[in-house]
Amino acid sequence: MKVFRRLFGFEPGFSPEFVRNIANFYIEPEEDIKGEVVKAIERHGPGCLLFVPQVKGLDYAREIATALKEAGINAFVYERMNPKILDRFVSGEYAVLAGVASNRSPLARGLDLPETIRYVVFAGVPRREIRVRIDECSPQKILTLLKALSPFFEEKFSREAAPIISALSKIVPVTKDVVDKIREADEKNLVLEGFPGYVQRIVKEARNLLAKMMEDADLKRVIERLDVDVKIEDGEYVLLIPDVAGYVQASGRSSRFYAMGISRGVSIVIVDDKKAFHGLSKRIQLATDEEFEKYELERALEEFRQVDSDRDAIRRIREGKFTIDAVDIIRSALIVVESPTKARTIAYFFGKPAKRILDGTTVYEVASGQLILNVVASGGHIFDLTTEGGFHGVLKDGEHYVPIYTDIRRCNNCGEQFTDHEECPVCKSRDVRSKRDIVNLLRRLAIEVNKVLIATDPDAEGEKIGYDIYVVVKPYCGNIERLEFHEVTRKALRKAISEPRTIKLPYVQAQIVRRIEDRWVGFELSRKLWDRFKITTLSAGRVQTPVLGWVIKRSEELKNKIPVVDIELENGLSVRLINPPNVEEMKKKFKDGELTAKIEKLSFREDKFYPQPPYTTDSMLR
């Protein structure tokens, strides 16, 4: 990676399995699982991959394959990579290939047959089993179990488990020799020394923690309510958890990249464990923003029509029976956001993106399914009012006011932002970066893509930034759309891409008026402060000045509500009494010259006084 980054200015990336286009259905069986599998495949025909849960294994896959054959459906249990079997599947000799739902299964990995595989059926909820002996000596197995249980720890276990998990993470992987030594020492009740002794101690602490957890009634209740199952069986801890990776990997065989995007696929899960299915559906939604819907025949047939349409297109493309005009080839797009962090977040929605460093700016490139996305950040506004010409950057043309904008510049030395200067007005450094570089970069990228998607924030400031971007790239790419989304999620982004809009000019005009008001009010008030206090670093603004006035006014009102008595003693010391109970009596004695003070105890101490924390929004509103 470093070689690519330093020599060529980019990093390669990859798109994981959750760049998908899949309809996810589930069936709660009215009869046994095998019968539901046979019924589903009889309805929807060949081109099916059948997966069984890891916990049931290949023997169960063979049982279902036998049931399919008895129903007249030719099925084969695919245990290892076999090109001849795949050829027979492509030719239609086999209607179904069956295997285990696992991200290590040969049927779920590396199988790329987009024109043949139409749908995937899961004969049971994909879930995996972790077994760890009560007297386990392998740190790796114990660590796996503790990590799987860690989301369900309550506070009493979290504190105890954290250092143990940390210690186990640092020592794994451990060689077989060390594990054998620990096992032998346990059998002979010996204490090892050196590194094996350290591992032995950590393993014993972990085993004791597991034993304590398995006896805890509160933890058992938490686990029972959630989507995992933990039990002790034949001297082993057995943990059953939904296999999200296995499901994503296996179902992804039905949805593959091709020239027009990502082919539509269908996944059907026949539920044999409601608790496990609840956990799977919840985790799939978090991982891929996909949701399961209950299987309805008409709805499924509608999806299969799209599936078959895509397969027909794939075959025609492979046979060369298409023209560019007739086929909507997958296209590229440039997404422009404000924040570099948001650019990175969006790019990682669809896998690990490739990166290009252009003029010091990172450009992410990733495939989203229907588009190849280039994601870049503008870094906020690219233009601002000039400080030269007109009245603080605004010309008066008859009855009209014309704001003059120029590129924003930032000092790389002190961070000061300014316009109209070749050197920093604060530190006088000439190491200055101009937003003109961003403008040139956006134009360069706009030439490379089919469309530009402006995804700045959905407010007046974001609309003005989007308008400026629109203006500078319009001559270089005529297809420009505005995206609006209010949460940075994959689902929200996809919806925004499918429902683009245009720039809202009233928002832009409102921002321009507000910016002019900021400039006029701020510059004029600041100059009055400079003249009054002879300090040119003071500033006042359209918002901060009235807010400061409001704070001062409220402070004075507060003082009027709460009596405060300041008393200066004869020796020069002053005393302040906050809300004393006898103010009127003190006033009378003061006027009559009878007010006295007596020091009963003299002591010295040193205190530190810190400023009050700034207002939060809720405290400010109160």
BELKAKA-V123581 format. One record per residue. N is the residue number from 1. PHI is phi as a letter, one per 40 degrees, with the letter a starting at -180 (999 if undefined). PSI is psi in whole degrees, -180 to 180 (NA if undefined). Layout:
((N:PHI:PSI) (N:PHI:PSI))
//
This chain:
((1:999:-42) (2:c:-36) (3:c:-48) (4:c:-44) (5:c:-45) (6:c:-38) (7:c:-36) (8:b:-8) (9:g:24) (10:a:163) (11:b:132) (12:c:154) (13:b:-171) (14:a:158) (15:b:123) (16:c:-176) (17:c:-14) (18:c:10) (19:c:93) (20:b:167) (21:a:76) (22:b:139) (23:c:122) (24:b:113) (25:b:156) (26:b:149) (27:b:127) (28:c:107) (29:c:140) (30:c:-23) (31:b:-162) (32:c:162) (33:d:-45) (34:d:-43) (35:c:-40) (36:c:-38) (37:c:-48) (38:c:-44) (39:c:-44) (40:c:-43) (41:c:-33) (42:c:-36) (43:c:-43) (44:b:-5) (45:g:-164) (46:c:-178) (47:g:35) (48:b:138) (49:b:131) (50:b:127) (51:b:140) (52:b:155) (53:c:151) (54:d:-35) (55:c:-19) (56:b:-26) (57:g:-177) (58:c:-29) (59:d:-40) (60:c:-37) (61:c:-39) (62:c:-38) (63:c:-44) (64:c:-38) (65:c:-39) (66:c:-42) (67:c:-37) (68:c:-43) (69:c:-39) (70:c:-26) (71:c:5) (72:g:15) (73:b:119) (74:c:116) (75:b:152) (76:b:135) (77:c:114) (78:c:103) (79:c:-30) (80:a:162) (81:d:125) (82:a:100) (83:d:-34) (84:c:-40) (85:c:-40) (86:c:-40) (87:c:-40) (88:c:-30) (89:c:-44) (90:c:-38) (91:c:-14) (92:g:-1) (93:c:-40) (94:b:129) (95:c:-25) (96:b:136) (97:b:132) (98:b:147) (99:a:-168) (100:c:137) (101:c:95) (102:a:147) (103:c:-1) (104:b:-2) (105:c:136) (106:c:-22) (107:c:-21) (108:b:-9) (109:b:133) (110:g:8) (111:c:111) (112:b:86) (113:b:69) (114:c:-28) (115:c:-12) (116:b:-48) (117:c:114) (118:c:-37) (119:a:167) (120:b:135) (121:b:133) (122:b:115) (123:c:71) (124:h:153) (125:c:127) (126:c:122) (127:a:154) (128:b:159) (129:b:130) (130:b:122) (131:b:128) (132:b:125) (133:c:148) (134:c:-33) (135:b:32) (136:d:139) (137:b:-8) (138:c:116) (139:d:-34) (140:c:-45) (141:c:-41) (142:c:-41) (143:c:-42) (144:d:-44) (145:c:-44) (146:c:-41) (147:c:-38) (148:c:-32) (149:c:-18) (150:d:-35) (151:c:-16) (152:b:2) (153:c:138) (154:c:176) (155:d:-38) (156:c:-28) (157:c:-29) (158:d:-45) (159:c:-38) (160:c:-35) (161:c:-32) (162:d:-51) (163:c:-31) (164:c:-46) (165:c:-40) (166:c:-45) (167:c:-42) (168:c:-39) (169:c:-32) (170:c:-25) (171:c:-17) (172:c:150) (173:c:147) (174:b:139) (175:c:158) (176:c:-34) (177:c:-43) (178:c:-43) (179:c:-42) (180:c:-39) (181:c:-41) (182:c:-42) (183:c:-44) (184:c:-40) (185:c:-37) (186:c:-41) (187:c:-35) (188:c:3) (189:f:47) (190:b:158) (191:b:120) (192:c:165) (193:b:169) (194:g:-151) (195:c:-44) (196:d:-36) (197:c:-39) (198:c:-45) (199:c:-42) (200:d:-42) (201:c:-44) (202:c:-41) (203:c:-43) (204:c:-42) (205:c:-41) (206:c:-41) (207:c:-40) (208:c:-40) (209:c:-44) (210:c:-43) (211:c:-41) (212:c:-41) (213:c:-41) (214:c:-19) (215:c:-5) (216:c:119) (217:c:-38) (218:c:-44) (219:c:-38) (220:c:-41) (221:c:-40) (222:c:-46) (223:c:-39) (224:c:-31) (225:c:-18) (226:b:-166) (227:c:22) (228:b:163) (229:b:125) (230:b:132) (231:a:166) (232:b:126) (233:a:118) (234:f:47) (235:g:20) (236:b:148) (237:c:129) (238:b:121) (239:b:122) (240:b:123) (241:b:148) (242:d:137) (243:c:85) (244:c:-46) (245:c:-42) (246:c:-41) (247:c:-47) (248:c:-45) (249:c:-46) (250:c:-47) (251:c:-27) (252:c:-14) (253:c:-22) (254:c:-2) (255:b:107) (256:b:156) (257:c:140) (258:a:-175) (259:c:-25) (260:b:10) (261:h:-129) (262:b:128) (263:c:148) (264:c:140) (265:b:165) (266:b:137) (267:b:133) (268:b:117) (269:b:122) (270:c:113) (271:c:121) (272:b:-5) (273:a:104) (274:c:-37) (275:c:-45) (276:c:-38) (277:c:-39) (278:d:-44) (279:c:-41) (280:c:-48) (281:c:-38) (282:c:-43) (283:c:-34) (284:c:-39) (285:c:-39) (286:c:-39) (287:c:-38) (288:b:-1) (289:g:24) (290:b:150) (291:b:150) (292:c:145) (293:b:149) (294:c:139) (295:c:122) (296:b:134) (297:d:-47) (298:c:-42) (299:c:-40) (300:c:-41) (301:c:-36) (302:c:-43) (303:c:-39) (304:c:-28) (305:c:-40) (306:c:-40) (307:d:-49) (308:c:-32) (309:c:-42) (310:c:-40) (311:c:-37) (312:c:-41) (313:c:-40) (314:c:-43) (315:c:-43) (316:c:-38) (317:c:-44) (318:c:-30) (319:c:-3) (320:g:18) (321:c:55) (322:a:163) (323:b:160) (324:d:-39) (325:c:-29) (326:c:-18) (327:b:132) (328:c:88) (329:c:147) (330:d:135) (331:b:168) (332:b:154) (333:a:151) (334:b:120) (335:b:125) (336:b:120) (337:b:177) (338:c:-46) (339:c:135) (340:d:-34) (341:c:-42) (342:c:-37) (343:c:-45) (344:c:-43) (345:c:-47) (346:c:-43) (347:c:-38) (348:c:-3) (349:c:-30) (350:b:24) (351:h:-169) (352:c:113) (353:c:155) (354:c:152) (355:b:137) (356:b:138) (357:b:108) (358:b:119) (359:f:39) (360:g:2) (361:b:137) (362:c:128) (363:b:122) (364:c:141) (365:b:127) (366:a:152) (367:c:125) (368:c:-6) (369:h:-76) (370:c:-11) (371:b:147) (372:c:114) (373:c:133) (374:b:121) (375:b:128) (376:a:154) (377:b:140) (378:c:-17) (379:g:34) (380:g:-149) (381:c:145) (382:b:-20) (383:b:153) (384:a:166) (385:c:138) (386:c:159) (387:b:0) (388:b:137) (389:g:141) (390:g:-162) (391:c:98) (392:f:43) (393:g:9) (394:b:123) (395:c:146) (396:b:118) (397:b:91) (398:g:-121) (399:c:2) (400:b:151) (401:b:131) (402:b:107) (403:c:140) (404:b:119) (405:b:149) (406:a:172) (407:c:147) (408:c:143) (409:b:150) (410:b:136) (411:c:125) (412:c:-13) (413:c:-50) (414:b:-8) (415:g:2) (416:c:139) (417:b:136) (418:a:178) (419:b:164) (420:g:8) (421:b:147) (422:c:-16) (423:b:158) (424:c:128) (425:c:-13) (426:c:-58) (427:b:-2) (428:g:15) (429:c:146) (430:b:6) (431:c:83) (432:b:137) (433:b:131) (434:b:147) (435:c:-7) (436:c:-31) (437:c:-40) (438:c:-41) (439:d:-48) (440:c:-37) (441:c:-44) (442:c:-40) (443:c:-41) (444:c:-43) (445:c:-34) (446:c:-32) (447:c:-31) (448:c:-19) (449:b:167) (450:c:-27) (451:a:157) (452:b:129) (453:b:113) (454:c:114) (455:b:41) (456:c:171) (457:d:147) (458:c:55) (459:b:-178) (460:c:-41) (461:c:-46) (462:c:-35) (463:c:-38) (464:c:-42) (465:c:-44) (466:c:-39) (467:c:-44) (468:c:-42) (469:c:-42) (470:d:-46) (471:c:-42) (472:c:-24) (473:b:-11) (474:d:-43) (475:c:-15) (476:b:-18) (477:a:115) (478:c:-16) (479:c:94) (480:b:131) (481:b:153) (482:b:129) (483:b:141) (484:b:120) (485:a:147) (486:b:3) (487:a:142) (488:c:81) (489:b:160) (490:c:-42) (491:c:-45) (492:c:-39) (493:c:-45) (494:c:-40) (495:c:-42) (496:c:-40) (497:c:-36) (498:c:-17) (499:b:63) (500:c:164) (501:b:-173) (502:b:172) (503:c:135) (504:c:100) (505:c:-35) (506:d:-36) (507:c:-42) (508:c:-46) (509:c:-39) (510:c:-40) (511:c:-39) (512:c:-45) (513:c:-44) (514:c:-38) (515:c:-41) (516:c:-43) (517:c:-42) (518:d:-46) (519:c:-50) (520:c:-51) (521:c:-47) (522:c:-48) (523:c:-44) (524:c:-43) (525:c:-40) (526:c:-41) (527:c:-36) (528:c:-38) (529:c:-42) (530:c:-45) (531:c:-38) (532:c:-43) (533:b:-5) (534:f:32) (535:b:112) (536:c:1) (537:c:-6) (538:c:149) (539:a:154) (540:b:154) (541:a:174) (542:d:-35) (543:c:-48) (544:c:-32) (545:c:-53) (546:c:-32) (547:c:-43) (548:c:-41) (549:c:-40) (550:c:-42) (551:c:-44) (552:c:-44) (553:c:-45) (554:c:-35) (555:c:-42) (556:c:-40) (557:c:-38) (558:c:-41) (559:c:-36) (560:c:-27) (561:c:-34) (562:b:117) (563:c:133) (564:b:127) (565:b:120) (566:b:124) (567:b:125) (568:b:122) (569:c:167) (570:c:-29) (571:c:7) (572:g:-13) (573:c:151) (574:b:148) (575:b:134) (576:b:126) (577:b:122) (578:c:121) (579:f:55) (580:c:151) (581:c:-21) (582:b:57) (583:c:-47) (584:c:-41) (585:c:-39) (586:c:-41) (587:c:-45) (588:c:-46) (589:c:-35) (590:c:-44) (591:c:-37) (592:c:-2) (593:g:22) (594:b:2) (595:c:121) (596:b:161) (597:b:139) (598:b:126) (599:c:113) (600:c:-33) (601:a:126) (602:b:123) (603:a:162) (604:b:140) (605:a:160) (606:b:125) (607:b:153) (608:b:131) (609:b:121) (610:b:150) (611:c:153) (612:c:147) (613:c:154) (614:c:157) (615:c:137) (616:c:167) (617:d:-43) (618:c:-40) (619:c:-33) (620:c:-42) (621:c:-30) (622:c:NA))
//
